[in-house]
Amino acid sequence: MKKLLVLGAAVALTACDDSAPSDEAVAAPPEPTSDDLMLVRGYRSTDDQCQLTGETSFTVNFLDDAADLVSCPSGSEAAQSLVAAYNARQLAETGGYTVYTVPRR
């Protein structure tokens, strides 16, 4: 019983660690959980979580000659910054990603 209490206390203390996350490791974006999206490459840079998105049966009706189709992990800071900086407009959500249209400059 004593070991169980010590283990429980250690787990609770670990959960309370409020140190800032390290800048050294950048979390990889999640893989889409469906075949709806074809992620091509990072949109703003090679390691951008928001990805230029190719044509699939899901995205074909969203494609536009005057805009890029971009998918970001839903609710991510990358998605928020894409909307703020590029006037991106949300089109759909699928597989943990939100799909945006971004006007070409």
CNS distance restraints for C-alpha pairs under 8 A (distance, minus, plus):
assign (resid   1 and name CA) (resid   5 and name CA) 6.46 0.50 0.50
assign (resid   2 and name CA) (resid   6 and name CA) 6.36 0.50 0.50
assign (resid   3 and name CA) (resid   7 and name CA) 6.09 0.50 0.50
assign (resid   4 and name CA) (resid   8 and name CA) 6.07 0.50 0.50
assign (resid   5 and name CA) (resid   9 and name CA) 6.14 0.50 0.50
assign (resid   6 and name CA) (resid  10 and name CA) 6.19 0.50 0.50
assign (resid   7 and name CA) (resid  11 and name CA) 6.26 0.50 0.50
assign (resid   8 and name CA) (resid  12 and name CA) 6.18 0.50 0.50
assign (resid   9 and name CA) (resid  13 and name CA) 6.13 0.50 0.50
assign (resid  10 and name CA) (resid  14 and name CA) 6.18 0.50 0.50
assign (resid  11 and name CA) (resid  15 and name CA) 6.31 0.50 0.50
assign (resid  12 and name CA) (resid  16 and name CA) 6.49 0.50 0.50
assign (resid  13 and name CA) (resid  17 and name CA) 6.82 0.50 0.50
assign (resid  28 and name CA) (resid  49 and name CA) 7.19 0.50 0.50
assign (resid  29 and name CA) (resid  49 and name CA) 5.36 0.50 0.50
assign (resid  29 and name CA) (resid  73 and name CA) 6.66 0.50 0.50
assign (resid  30 and name CA) (resid  73 and name CA) 6.93 0.50 0.50
assign (resid  30 and name CA) (resid  96 and name CA) 7.65 0.50 0.50
assign (resid  32 and name CA) (resid  36 and name CA) 7.98 0.50 0.50
assign (resid  32 and name CA) (resid  37 and name CA) 6.93 0.50 0.50
assign (resid  32 and name CA) (resid  94 and name CA) 7.82 0.50 0.50
assign (resid  32 and name CA) (resid  95 and name CA) 4.93 0.50 0.50
assign (resid  32 and name CA) (resid  96 and name CA) 6.32 0.50 0.50
assign (resid  32 and name CA) (resid  97 and name CA) 6.88 0.50 0.50
assign (resid  33 and name CA) (resid  94 and name CA) 7.94 0.50 0.50
assign (resid  33 and name CA) (resid  95 and name CA) 4.40 0.50 0.50
assign (resid  33 and name CA) (resid  96 and name CA) 6.83 0.50 0.50
assign (resid  34 and name CA) (resid  94 and name CA) 7.40 0.50 0.50
assign (resid  34 and name CA) (resid  95 and name CA) 5.34 0.50 0.50
assign (resid  36 and name CA) (resid  56 and name CA) 6.46 0.50 0.50
assign (resid  36 and name CA) (resid  57 and name CA) 7.09 0.50 0.50
assign (resid  36 and name CA) (resid  58 and name CA) 5.25 0.50 0.50
assign (resid  36 and name CA) (resid  59 and name CA) 7.29 0.50 0.50
assign (resid  36 and name CA) (resid  94 and name CA) 7.07 0.50 0.50
assign (resid  36 and name CA) (resid  95 and name CA) 7.62 0.50 0.50
assign (resid  37 and name CA) (resid  53 and name CA) 6.75 0.50 0.50
assign (resid  37 and name CA) (resid  54 and name CA) 7.19 0.50 0.50
assign (resid  37 and name CA) (resid  55 and name CA) 7.78 0.50 0.50
assign (resid  37 and name CA) (resid  56 and name CA) 6.50 0.50 0.50
assign (resid  37 and name CA) (resid  58 and name CA) 7.20 0.50 0.50
assign (resid  37 and name CA) (resid  59 and name CA) 7.21 0.50 0.50
assign (resid  38 and name CA) (resid  53 and name CA) 5.61 0.50 0.50
assign (resid  38 and name CA) (resid  54 and name CA) 5.13 0.50 0.50
assign (resid  38 and name CA) (resid  55 and name CA) 6.82 0.50 0.50
assign (resid  38 and name CA) (resid  56 and name CA) 6.73 0.50 0.50
assign (resid  39 and name CA) (resid  51 and name CA) 5.74 0.50 0.50
assign (resid  39 and name CA) (resid  52 and name CA) 6.06 0.50 0.50
assign (resid  39 and name CA) (resid  53 and name CA) 4.73 0.50 0.50
assign (resid  39 and name CA) (resid  54 and name CA) 6.30 0.50 0.50
assign (resid  39 and name CA) (resid  71 and name CA) 7.59 0.50 0.50
assign (resid  40 and name CA) (resid  51 and name CA) 6.42 0.50 0.50
assign (resid  40 and name CA) (resid  52 and name CA) 5.42 0.50 0.50
assign (resid  40 and name CA) (resid  53 and name CA) 5.61 0.50 0.50
assign (resid  40 and name CA) (resid  54 and name CA) 6.30 0.50 0.50
assign (resid  41 and name CA) (resid  46 and name CA) 6.57 0.50 0.50
assign (resid  41 and name CA) (resid  51 and name CA) 5.30 0.50 0.50
assign (resid  41 and name CA) (resid  52 and name CA) 5.56 0.50 0.50
assign (resid  41 and name CA) (resid  53 and name CA) 7.79 0.50 0.50
assign (resid  42 and name CA) (resid  46 and name CA) 4.65 0.50 0.50
assign (resid  42 and name CA) (resid  47 and name CA) 5.78 0.50 0.50
assign (resid  42 and name CA) (resid  48 and name CA) 4.65 0.50 0.50
assign (resid  42 and name CA) (resid  49 and name CA) 6.41 0.50 0.50
assign (resid  42 and name CA) (resid  50 and name CA) 5.90 0.50 0.50
assign (resid  42 and name CA) (resid  51 and name CA) 4.43 0.50 0.50
assign (resid  42 and name CA) (resid  52 and name CA) 6.13 0.50 0.50
assign (resid  43 and name CA) (resid  48 and name CA) 6.19 0.50 0.50
assign (resid  43 and name CA) (resid  49 and name CA) 7.98 0.50 0.50
assign (resid  43 and name CA) (resid  50 and name CA) 5.76 0.50 0.50
assign (resid  43 and name CA) (resid  51 and name CA) 4.92 0.50 0.50
assign (resid  43 and name CA) (resid  52 and name CA) 5.09 0.50 0.50
assign (resid  43 and name CA) (resid  70 and name CA) 7.11 0.50 0.50
assign (resid  44 and name CA) (resid  48 and name CA) 6.01 0.50 0.50
assign (resid  44 and name CA) (resid  50 and name CA) 7.64 0.50 0.50
assign (resid  48 and name CA) (resid  78 and name CA) 7.59 0.50 0.50
assign (resid  49 and name CA) (resid  72 and name CA) 6.11 0.50 0.50
assign (resid  49 and name CA) (resid  73 and name CA) 7.00 0.50 0.50
assign (resid  49 and name CA) (resid  78 and name CA) 6.29 0.50 0.50
assign (resid  50 and name CA) (resid  70 and name CA) 6.39 0.50 0.50
assign (resid  50 and name CA) (resid  71 and name CA) 5.47 0.50 0.50
assign (resid  50 and name CA) (resid  72 and name CA) 4.17 0.50 0.50
assign (resid  50 and name CA) (resid  73 and name CA) 7.06 0.50 0.50
assign (resid  50 and name CA) (resid  78 and name CA) 6.37 0.50 0.50
assign (resid  50 and name CA) (resid  79 and name CA) 6.74 0.50 0.50
assign (resid  50 and name CA) (resid  82 and name CA) 7.86 0.50 0.50
assign (resid  51 and name CA) (resid  70 and name CA) 5.44 0.50 0.50
assign (resid  51 and name CA) (resid  71 and name CA) 5.28 0.50 0.50
assign (resid  51 and name CA) (resid  72 and name CA) 6.32 0.50 0.50
assign (resid  52 and name CA) (resid  68 and name CA) 7.14 0.50 0.50
assign (resid  52 and name CA) (resid  69 and name CA) 6.03 0.50 0.50
assign (resid  52 and name CA) (resid  70 and name CA) 4.59 0.50 0.50
assign (resid  52 and name CA) (resid  71 and name CA) 6.56 0.50 0.50
assign (resid  53 and name CA) (resid  68 and name CA) 7.94 0.50 0.50
assign (resid  53 and name CA) (resid  69 and name CA) 5.38 0.50 0.50
assign (resid  53 and name CA) (resid  70 and name CA) 5.20 0.50 0.50
assign (resid  53 and name CA) (resid  71 and name CA) 6.18 0.50 0.50
assign (resid  54 and name CA) (resid  59 and name CA) 7.57 0.50 0.50
assign (resid  54 and name CA) (resid  69 and name CA) 7.39 0.50 0.50
assign (resid  55 and name CA) (resid  59 and name CA) 5.59 0.50 0.50
assign (resid  55 and name CA) (resid  60 and name CA) 5.47 0.50 0.50
assign (resid  55 and name CA) (resid  63 and name CA) 7.51 0.50 0.50
assign (resid  56 and name CA) (resid  60 and name CA) 5.75 0.50 0.50
assign (resid  59 and name CA) (resid  63 and name CA) 6.68 0.50 0.50
assign (resid  62 and name CA) (resid  69 and name CA) 7.41 0.50 0.50
assign (resid  62 and name CA) (resid  91 and name CA) 7.50 0.50 0.50
assign (resid  62 and name CA) (resid 101 and name CA) 7.68 0.50 0.50
assign (resid  63 and name CA) (resid  67 and name CA) 7.59 0.50 0.50
assign (resid  63 and name CA) (resid  68 and name CA) 7.54 0.50 0.50
assign (resid  63 and name CA) (resid  69 and name CA) 6.54 0.50 0.50
assign (resid  64 and name CA) (resid  68 and name CA) 7.12 0.50 0.50
assign (resid  64 and name CA) (resid  69 and name CA) 7.92 0.50 0.50
assign (resid  66 and name CA) (resid 103 and name CA) 6.15 0.50 0.50
assign (resid  66 and name CA) (resid 104 and name CA) 5.86 0.50 0.50
assign (resid  67 and name CA) (resid 101 and name CA) 6.06 0.50 0.50
assign (resid  67 and name CA) (resid 102 and name CA) 5.19 0.50 0.50
assign (resid  67 and name CA) (resid 103 and name CA) 4.20 0.50 0.50
assign (resid  67 and name CA) (resid 104 and name CA) 4.93 0.50 0.50
assign (resid  68 and name CA) (resid 101 and name CA) 5.72 0.50 0.50
assign (resid  68 and name CA) (resid 102 and name CA) 5.05 0.50 0.50
assign (resid  68 and name CA) (resid 103 and name CA) 6.38 0.50 0.50
assign (resid  68 and name CA) (resid 104 and name CA) 6.49 0.50 0.50
assign (resid  69 and name CA) (resid  99 and name CA) 7.04 0.50 0.50
assign (resid  69 and name CA) (resid 100 and name CA) 5.86 0.50 0.50
assign (resid  69 and name CA) (resid 101 and name CA) 4.84 0.50 0.50
assign (resid  69 and name CA) (resid 102 and name CA) 6.35 0.50 0.50
assign (resid  70 and name CA) (resid  99 and name CA) 5.79 0.50 0.50
assign (resid  70 and name CA) (resid 100 and name CA) 5.17 0.50 0.50
assign (resid  70 and name CA) (resid 101 and name CA) 6.24 0.50 0.50
assign (resid  70 and name CA) (resid 102 and name CA) 6.99 0.50 0.50
assign (resid  71 and name CA) (resid  97 and name CA) 6.01 0.50 0.50
assign (resid  71 and name CA) (resid  98 and name CA) 5.49 0.50 0.50
assign (resid  71 and name CA) (resid  99 and name CA) 4.33 0.50 0.50
assign (resid  71 and name CA) (resid 100 and name CA) 6.02 0.50 0.50
assign (resid  72 and name CA) (resid  76 and name CA) 7.27 0.50 0.50
assign (resid  72 and name CA) (resid  78 and name CA) 6.86 0.50 0.50
assign (resid  72 and name CA) (resid  79 and name CA) 5.41 0.50 0.50
assign (resid  72 and name CA) (resid  97 and name CA) 5.33 0.50 0.50
assign (resid  72 and name CA) (resid  98 and name CA) 5.45 0.50 0.50
assign (resid  72 and name CA) (resid  99 and name CA) 6.63 0.50 0.50
assign (resid  72 and name CA) (resid 100 and name CA) 7.99 0.50 0.50
assign (resid  73 and name CA) (resid  78 and name CA) 7.75 0.50 0.50
assign (resid  73 and name CA) (resid  79 and name CA) 6.85 0.50 0.50
assign (resid  73 and name CA) (resid  96 and name CA) 5.91 0.50 0.50
assign (resid  73 and name CA) (resid  97 and name CA) 4.36 0.50 0.50
assign (resid  73 and name CA) (resid  98 and name CA) 6.19 0.50 0.50
assign (resid  74 and name CA) (resid  79 and name CA) 7.01 0.50 0.50
assign (resid  74 and name CA) (resid  93 and name CA) 7.61 0.50 0.50
assign (resid  74 and name CA) (resid  96 and name CA) 5.67 0.50 0.50
assign (resid  74 and name CA) (resid  97 and name CA) 4.73 0.50 0.50
assign (resid  74 and name CA) (resid  98 and name CA) 5.04 0.50 0.50
assign (resid  75 and name CA) (resid  79 and name CA) 6.55 0.50 0.50
assign (resid  75 and name CA) (resid  80 and name CA) 7.37 0.50 0.50
assign (resid  76 and name CA) (resid  80 and name CA) 6.53 0.50 0.50
assign (resid  77 and name CA) (resid  81 and name CA) 6.14 0.50 0.50
assign (resid  78 and name CA) (resid  82 and name CA) 6.14 0.50 0.50
assign (resid  79 and name CA) (resid  83 and name CA) 6.36 0.50 0.50
assign (resid  79 and name CA) (resid  98 and name CA) 7.98 0.50 0.50
assign (resid  80 and name CA) (resid  84 and name CA) 6.27 0.50 0.50
assign (resid  81 and name CA) (resid  85 and name CA) 5.86 0.50 0.50
assign (resid  82 and name CA) (resid  86 and name CA) 5.60 0.50 0.50
assign (resid  82 and name CA) (resid  87 and name CA) 7.35 0.50 0.50
assign (resid  82 and name CA) (resid  88 and name CA) 6.38 0.50 0.50
assign (resid  83 and name CA) (resid  87 and name CA) 5.09 0.50 0.50
assign (resid  83 and name CA) (resid  88 and name CA) 4.51 0.50 0.50
assign (resid  83 and name CA) (resid  89 and name CA) 6.93 0.50 0.50
assign (resid  84 and name CA) (resid  88 and name CA) 7.47 0.50 0.50
assign (resid  86 and name CA) (resid 102 and name CA) 6.43 0.50 0.50
assign (resid  86 and name CA) (resid 103 and name CA) 7.46 0.50 0.50
assign (resid  87 and name CA) (resid 102 and name CA) 6.66 0.50 0.50
assign (resid  87 and name CA) (resid 103 and name CA) 7.41 0.50 0.50
assign (resid  88 and name CA) (resid 100 and name CA) 5.86 0.50 0.50
assign (resid  88 and name CA) (resid 101 and name CA) 5.59 0.50 0.50
assign (resid  88 and name CA) (resid 102 and name CA) 4.58 0.50 0.50
assign (resid  88 and name CA) (resid 103 and name CA) 7.10 0.50 0.50
assign (resid  89 and name CA) (resid 100 and name CA) 5.27 0.50 0.50
assign (resid  89 and name CA) (resid 101 and name CA) 5.36 0.50 0.50
assign (resid  89 and name CA) (resid 102 and name CA) 6.68 0.50 0.50
assign (resid  90 and name CA) (resid  98 and name CA) 6.99 0.50 0.50
assign (resid  90 and name CA) (resid  99 and name CA) 5.97 0.50 0.50
assign (resid  90 and name CA) (resid 100 and name CA) 4.40 0.50 0.50
assign (resid  90 and name CA) (resid 101 and name CA) 6.57 0.50 0.50
assign (resid  91 and name CA) (resid  98 and name CA) 7.56 0.50 0.50
assign (resid  91 and name CA) (resid  99 and name CA) 5.53 0.50 0.50
assign (resid  91 and name CA) (resid 100 and name CA) 5.36 0.50 0.50
assign (resid  91 and name CA) (resid 101 and name CA) 6.85 0.50 0.50
assign (resid  92 and name CA) (resid  98 and name CA) 5.87 0.50 0.50
assign (resid  92 and name CA) (resid  99 and name CA) 5.18 0.50 0.50
assign (resid  92 and name CA) (resid 100 and name CA) 7.30 0.50 0.50
assign (resid  93 and name CA) (resid  97 and name CA) 5.63 0.50 0.50
assign (resid  93 and name CA) (resid  98 and name CA) 4.33 0.50 0.50
assign (resid  93 and name CA) (resid  99 and name CA) 5.91 0.50 0.50
assign (resid  94 and name CA) (resid  98 and name CA) 6.50 0.50 0.50
assign (resid  94 and name CA) (resid  99 and name CA) 7.84 0.50 0.50
